[in-house]
C-alpha cells in the first residue's frame, strides 16, 4: 500500500488550507506547481522572530573590551 509522504513544505510549517476564522493577513502564501501542472496555494503563519547575538548586547561587549585593555 502506498503511503502518502509529507512534502518538504509541510515539514517547514506550510498547510493546504487556512484554519477556520483565520485572518489571511496573518499568513504568507506561496503557489506550488505539482507534477501534473496544477497549482496549489500553501499558507504559513507569519512569525516575527527576534534574533539576538552578542553584538546586540553592547554593554556586555563594552565591558569585555575594557577588561582587555
C-alpha positions in Angstrom: 0.0 0.0 0.0 1.3 3.4 -0.9 1.9 5.7 2.0 1.5 9.4 1.3 4.7 11.3 2.0 4.8 14.6 3.7 6.1 17.3 1.4 9.1 19.4 2.3 6.8 22.5 2.5 4.6 20.8 5.1 7.7 19.9 7.1 8.5 23.6 7.5 5.0 24.6 8.5 3.0 25.2 5.3 -0.6 23.9 5.2 -3.0 23.5 2.3 -6.0 25.2 4.0 -6.3 28.0 6.4 -7.8 27.3 9.8 -11.4 28.4 10.2 -11.9 32.1 11.2 -8.2 32.8 10.4 -7.1 36.2 9.3 -5.5 36.0 5.8 -3.1 38.9 6.7 -1.5 36.7 9.4 -0.4 34.2 6.9 2.1 34.1 4.0 1.2 32.2 0.9 3.1 30.5 -2.0 1.9 28.9 -5.2 3.4 25.4 -5.9 3.1 23.6 -9.2 2.8 19.8 -8.9 3.9 17.2 -11.4 0.6 17.3 -13.3 0.9 21.1 -13.8 -1.7 22.1 -11.3 -1.1 24.9 -8.9 -1.7 24.6 -5.1 -1.7 27.5 -2.7 0.1 26.8 0.6 -0.1 29.0 3.7 2.2 29.5 6.7 1.7 31.7 9.8 3.9 34.8 9.8 6.1 34.7 12.9 8.3 37.6 13.8 11.5 36.2 15.2 13.9 38.4 17.0 17.4 37.1 16.7 19.8 38.2 19.3 23.5 37.7 19.3 26.4 39.1 21.2 26.6 42.2 19.0 23.1 43.3 20.2 24.3 43.3 23.8 26.6 46.3 23.5 27.1 47.0 27.2 28.4 43.5 27.9 30.7 43.7 24.8 31.9 47.1 26.0 32.8 45.7 29.5 34.7 42.8 27.9 36.6 45.3 25.6 37.5 47.5 28.6 38.7 44.5 30.6 41.1 43.5 27.9 42.8 47.0 27.8 
